[in-house]
Amino acid sequence: MKLDKKSLIQIVILIVLVIGGAGAYLAQQDGGLDFVSGLFESKPATIRAPTSAAAKKPAPGPAAPAVAKPAEPEMSATPAKGQIHGKPFKVEKSYIENGVLTLRLGKDVTADLEVKIMLPGSPWETPAGKNFKVMEAGGAGTPQVVLAWKEDGQSAPSEQKFTDKYSMMLEFGQEKDKKLPGKIQLNLPDETKSHVAGTFEADIRGFRIVDGKPDLSVDSVDTLQYLALRELLKDDPNKSLEVISFRNGRYAEPSAPGKNMTGSIEVEYRVGQGSPAAQQFQLEKDAGAWKVVRAVRKKPAG
C-alpha cells in the first residue's frame, strides 16, 4: 500500500487495515508486522544524564559513610504559573493534541504567552499516567520545549526552542471526560530563566487511538481525513493509493435542535499509475461517532 501524504493519519489507516484483515500483504514486507506493535508500545519516559563509560572503580579502602541523597523538589499543588521571557505567566488554557502539550496565558489562539512541550511517543496516544523527567541532558526521546511570546506591537509571536540544558518534571493523571490532569515543574536556561510550576487540566483534542481503535467521537479534520481514506480503501485495502491533497475539510454544529453535527472534506488521489481523481465526502456525527454518509465525484484541481 502506498500512502504518500505527509500526515501520519495514513499510517493509522494502514494499522487498522492490518488489524482488520490486510495483514497478509504486510507480513511479506521487511520486518513483517513488528512496526505495528511498536507504535503502541509504551516505554519509560525518564531521561537522565549519561554516565561516563570511562569511569574507574575506586581503589579498595574503608567504606565511605553513607550520604543522604538530596530529595527531589516537590511539585507545586497550586494552579500552574511562573514567568515566560520576563513576563508573568499563568496557565489559563491547556490542551494536548497530536502529542503536544500546550500551556497558554489567555483562552484564544492570539495568546501572548505560550509553552509547548513535544512529548515522545505516538502522537495518537494520550499520555495518561505517564511521567517525564529531564535533568539537563538531551538526546533521543527528550521532549522539545518551545516558548512563544509577543513583543509590544508585534503581530506574529517570537519563538525559542530547547532540546537540552533544561530541567522538567511532568506528571499526568488519568483521563476523565476528555480532560487530562497534570503537574509540571519546568526551568529553562534562557536569559530570563523562564519557569512554570503547578497543576493544570488539559483538554484532549485531535485524532487519537484508544485501545487500538480510532476514536471517531473526536471533532477534528483529521478524523474526517481518516474516514475518507478508509472509504477509498474499503473495497481493496492492498491497492496502491497516492493522496495528492485534502481540501476544504470542515465540520459544523447542528443546524437545529435534534440534528447531528455535519462535516465534509474533498480528497484528490490516484490509484497506481492512473489519472488523478477526486471525491467529496459528506459526513455526520451520529450516536457520538463520525461516519461517511455520501461520496460525490469531483473534478480534480487543474
C-alpha positions in Angstrom: 0.0 0.0 0.0 1.4 3.4 -0.9 0.2 6.4 1.0 2.3 9.4 0.2 0.6 12.2 2.2 2.9 13.5 4.9 0.1 13.3 7.5 0.5 10.4 10.0 -3.2 9.8 9.7 -2.5 7.5 6.7 -0.3 5.2 8.9 -3.3 4.8 11.2 -5.3 3.6 8.2 -2.6 1.1 7.5 -2.6 -0.2 11.1 -6.4 -0.5 11.2 -6.4 -2.4 7.9 -3.8 -4.8 9.2 -5.9 -5.5 12.3 -9.0 -5.8 10.1 -7.5 -8.5 7.8 -5.0 -6.9 5.4 -2.0 -8.4 7.4 -1.1 -10.9 4.8 0.2 -8.2 2.5 2.4 -6.5 5.1 3.6 -9.8 6.6 5.5 -10.3 3.3 7.4 -7.0 3.7 10.7 -6.5 5.5 10.2 -6.7 9.2 6.7 -8.1 8.9 4.2 -6.6 11.3 6.7 -5.7 14.1 6.3 -1.9 13.4 2.6 -2.0 14.3 3.1 -3.2 17.8 5.9 -0.6 18.2 3.6 2.3 17.5 1.5 1.3 20.5 4.3 0.2 22.8 4.8 2.3 26.0 8.4 2.9 27.1 9.8 4.6 30.2 10.0 8.3 29.7 12.5 9.1 32.4 15.6 10.8 31.0 18.8 11.1 33.0 22.3 12.5 32.4 24.5 9.8 30.8 27.2 8.2 32.9 30.8 8.1 31.7 31.8 4.7 30.2 35.4 5.5 31.2 34.7 6.0 34.9 37.1 3.9 37.0 36.2 1.9 40.1 37.6 3.4 43.3 40.5 1.7 44.9 39.7 -0.7 47.8 39.6 1.1 51.1 37.4 1.9 54.1 33.7 2.1 53.4 32.7 5.7 53.0 30.0 6.9 55.3 26.5 6.9 53.8 25.5 10.2 52.3 21.8 11.1 52.1 20.6 11.6 48.5 19.2 15.1 48.1 15.4 14.9 47.9 13.9 16.0 44.7 11.9 19.2 44.9 8.2 18.7 45.4 6.0 20.0 42.6 3.5 22.7 43.5 -0.1 21.7 44.0 -1.4 25.2 43.1 -2.5 26.2 39.6 0.5 26.4 37.2 2.1 29.8 36.9 5.6 31.4 36.6 7.2 33.7 34.1 7.9 33.5 30.4 10.5 35.8 28.7 10.4 38.1 31.7 6.6 38.4 31.7 4.2 36.9 34.4 2.7 33.7 33.2 -0.4 31.9 34.4 -1.9 28.8 32.7 -5.4 29.8 31.7 -5.8 27.3 28.9 -4.2 23.9 28.3 -4.7 21.1 25.9 -3.0 18.0 24.3 -3.2 17.4 20.6 -1.1 15.2 18.3 1.4 14.5 21.1 1.9 18.2 22.0 1.0 19.7 25.4 0.2 23.4 25.2 0.1 25.7 28.2 -1.3 29.1 27.4 -1.9 32.5 29.0 -5.3 33.5 27.5 -8.0 31.3 26.2 -7.9 32.1 22.5 -5.4 31.5 19.7 -4.0 35.0 19.9 -2.4 34.4 23.4 0.7 36.4 24.1 2.5 33.8 26.1 2.6 30.0 25.4 4.6 26.9 26.3 4.6 23.9 24.0 6.1 20.5 25.0 6.5 17.9 22.3 6.2 14.6 24.1 8.0 11.5 22.9 5.9 8.5 21.8 3.0 8.1 19.4 1.2 11.3 18.6 -2.1 9.4 18.6 -1.7 8.2 22.2 -3.0 10.1 25.2 -0.1 10.1 27.9 -2.4 9.2 30.8 -0.5 8.1 33.8 2.9 8.9 32.3 5.7 10.8 33.9 8.6 12.6 32.2 11.8 13.7 33.9 14.6 15.7 32.3 17.7 16.8 34.1 19.6 18.9 31.6 20.7 16.0 29.4 19.4 16.0 25.8 19.3 13.2 23.3 16.8 10.9 21.7 13.5 10.8 23.4 13.9 14.2 25.2 10.8 16.3 24.9 11.3 19.5 23.0 10.1 22.7 24.7 9.0 25.8 22.7 8.3 29.2 24.2 6.2 31.7 22.3 5.7 35.3 23.2 4.7 38.6 21.6 6.5 41.9 22.0 4.6 45.2 22.0 3.3 46.0 18.6 4.3 42.5 17.2 1.7 40.7 15.1 3.4 37.3 14.9 4.9 35.6 18.1 8.6 35.0 18.6 9.8 31.5 19.5 12.7 29.9 21.3 13.3 26.2 21.3 15.0 24.0 23.9 16.2 20.4 23.5 18.6 20.2 26.4 20.1 22.1 29.3 16.7 22.5 31.0 15.1 20.6 33.8 11.5 19.4 33.9 9.3 17.1 35.9 5.9 16.4 34.2 3.3 14.0 35.6 0.0 13.1 34.1 -3.0 11.6 35.9 -5.8 9.6 34.4 -8.2 10.8 31.7 -11.7 11.8 32.7 -14.4 13.4 30.4 -11.7 14.0 27.7 -9.6 16.0 30.2 -6.1 15.1 31.5 -4.9 16.5 34.8 -1.2 17.0 35.3 1.6 18.7 37.3 4.7 20.4 35.9 7.9 21.9 37.2 9.9 23.4 34.3 13.0 25.5 34.4 14.6 26.8 31.2 18.1 28.2 30.5 17.0 31.3 28.6 18.3 34.8 29.6 15.2 35.5 31.8 15.2 32.0 33.4 11.7 31.2 32.3 9.9 28.8 34.6 6.4 27.3 35.1 5.3 25.2 38.1 1.9 23.9 39.3 -1.1 21.9 38.2 -3.2 22.0 35.1 -6.1 20.2 33.4 -5.6 19.7 29.7 -8.3 19.2 27.2 -7.8 16.2 24.9 -8.1 17.2 21.3 -7.4 15.8 17.8 -7.4 12.4 16.3 -6.2 9.6 18.5 -6.2 5.9 19.2 -7.9 4.3 22.2 -7.5 0.6 23.0 -6.1 0.1 19.5 -9.0 1.7 17.7 -9.5 5.2 16.2 -11.6 7.4 18.4 -14.3 8.5 16.0 -16.0 10.7 18.5 -13.3 13.4 18.1 -14.4 16.6 16.3 -11.3 17.1 14.1 -10.5 17.5 10.5 -8.0 14.6 11.0 -11.0 12.4 11.9 -12.7 13.3 8.6 -9.4 12.6 6.7 -9.2 9.2 8.3 -12.8 8.3 7.4 -12.4 9.5 3.8 -9.3 7.4 3.3 -10.9 4.4 4.9 -13.8 4.7 2.5 -11.4 4.9 -0.5 -9.7 1.7 0.6 -12.6 -0.3 1.8 -13.0 -2.3 -1.4 -9.4 -3.2 -1.8 -7.1 -2.4 1.2 -4.0 -3.5 -0.8 -4.3 -1.2 -3.7 -1.7 1.4 -4.3 -3.3 4.7 -3.3 -1.5 8.1 -3.5 -3.2 11.1 -1.9 -2.5 14.2 -3.8 -4.3 16.6 -1.4 -7.0 17.1 1.1 -9.2 20.2 0.6 -11.9 22.1 2.4 -12.1 19.9 5.5 -14.7 21.4 7.9 -17.3 20.4 10.4 -20.2 22.4 11.9 -22.5 22.3 14.9 -26.1 21.0 14.4 -28.3 23.4 12.4 -31.3 22.8 14.7 -32.1 21.0 18.0 -32.2 17.3 17.5 -30.0 17.4 14.4 -26.5 15.9 14.1 -23.2 17.7 13.5 -22.2 17.6 9.9 -18.9 17.7 8.0 -17.3 17.5 4.6 -13.9 17.0 3.0 -12.5 16.6 -0.5 -9.7 14.2 -1.4 -7.7 14.2 -4.7 -5.9 11.0 -5.3 -4.7 8.5 -7.9 -4.6 4.7 -7.9 -1.5 3.1 -9.2 -0.3 4.9 -12.3 -3.9 6.1 -13.1 -5.1 9.6 -13.7 -5.9 11.9 -10.8 -9.5 11.6 -9.4 -11.3 13.5 -6.7 -14.3 12.8 -4.3 -16.1 14.9 -1.8 -17.3 13.1 1.3 -20.2 14.2 3.4 -20.1 13.1 7.0 -22.3 13.3 10.1 -21.8 12.6 13.8 -24.4 10.0 14.7 -24.7 8.5 18.2 -21.5 10.2 19.1 -19.3 8.9 16.3 -18.5 10.4 12.9 -19.4 8.4 9.7 -19.5 8.9 6.0 -23.0 9.3 4.6 -22.3 10.2 1.0 -19.5 10.5 -1.6 -19.7 12.6 -4.7 -17.1 12.6 -7.5 -15.5 15.9 -8.2 -13.3 17.3 -10.9 -9.6 17.2 -10.0 -7.9 20.5 -9.5 -6.1 22.0 -12.5 
